[in-house]
Amino acid sequence: MPYEVQGVVSRAKGEPVSLETVIVPDPGPGEAVVSVQACGVCHTDLHYREGGINDEYPFLLGHEAAGIVEQVGAGVTDLEPGDYVILNWRAVCGTCRACKRGKPWYCFSTFNATQPMTLADGTKLSPALGVGAFLPKTLVHSGQCTKVDSAAEPAVAGLLGCGVMAGLGAALNTGAVTRGDSVAVIGCGGVGDAAIAGAKLAGATTIVAIDTDDRKLQWAKEFGATHTLNSKGLSEDQVVEAIQEHTNSFGADVVIDAVGRPETWRQAFYGRDLAGTVVLVGVPTPDMRVGDLPLIDFFSRGGSLKSSWYGDCLPSRDFPVLIDLYLQGRLPLDKFVTERIGVDQVEHSFERMHRGEVLRSVVVF
């Protein structure tokens, strides 16, 4: 029998979200119903509400989630009811050109559930990032469920479903930070602080945190930043000079832009060492342009300019390892959880997010 539950729905651009009755069907072939135990409030959910992703309203929000498998559909052999899982939005296909080349973290044909979840009147919902988890039960493709150690609290584990994994992966996977590296991170919200935590985990000896908010810079220190810079009112050249000052005048080996604006990307570009790496993990808007950068600067500086999609993660590879590191006390995932809230408080959490008061609000069921 289908499930009738209360979920967070965004009906129109810019309007407050509402708690509405959602019909979750029994799982079909290749699908699973998951009892959601916790789901983080990610900035991407706010982007959906504001029309920044697409206009396929109404949206069922929520995607950074952990829970217990309730049911599985026909043909599902690697999951069973009772499995503790983190939901992910990259269920790799195994057959696209990226997967066949041995790079499944770039999978170009990821899976989502085939059946729609609907409102009580039958209106189809568009689940955020193919998940939709601000409700007690959700329907996903079985490949979107990654089994991890159940000793990890759901409010903590679920954060790997998006923002925290994006930041960790920007440092560990895309930026390939290693022992002795110097790293600069521009933007110290949840993604930026996760990149700092990843850089520390990888053995970086110098980690420069850059933001315009002293509160966020204090958070950055807690995750491993060795130096901080409040860039409010500073020119791009001054930010670059400050990065160089903390890295023996050379610039950082890896600079991670967790903001995604032209000015921060240029700071990253010029703030790296020769042959250094720039990682863009902050998401720009379509109208943004880098500007008139001299082509000779691309040639003469060398190195790599990369974008990081979901931290270039492979959930089946990365989630269990990162959860184990957390349980060993080596990765402070719990520090990202600022508050635990009810499902009826999502709109309020968006306001706190906008004011920079939280790293993560987490809905707990």
ABEGO torsion letter per residue (X at the ends): XBBBBBBBBBABBGBBBBBBBBBBBBBBBGBBBBBBABBBBBAAAAAAAAGAABABOBBBBEABBBBBBABBBBGBAABBBGBBBBBBABBBAGABAAAAAGBAAABABBBBBABBBBBAAGBBBBBBGGAGABBABBBBBAAABBBBBAABBAAAAAAAABAAAAAAAAAAAAAGBBBGBBBBBBEABAAAAAAAAAAAAAGBABBBBBBABAAAAAAAAAAGBABBBBABGBBAAAAAAAAAAAAGGAEBABBBBAAGBAAAAAAAAAABBBGBBBBBABBBBAABBAEBBBAAAAAAAEEBBBBBBGGGBBAAAAAAAAAAAAAAGABBAAAABABBBBAAAAAAAAAAAAAGABABBBBBX
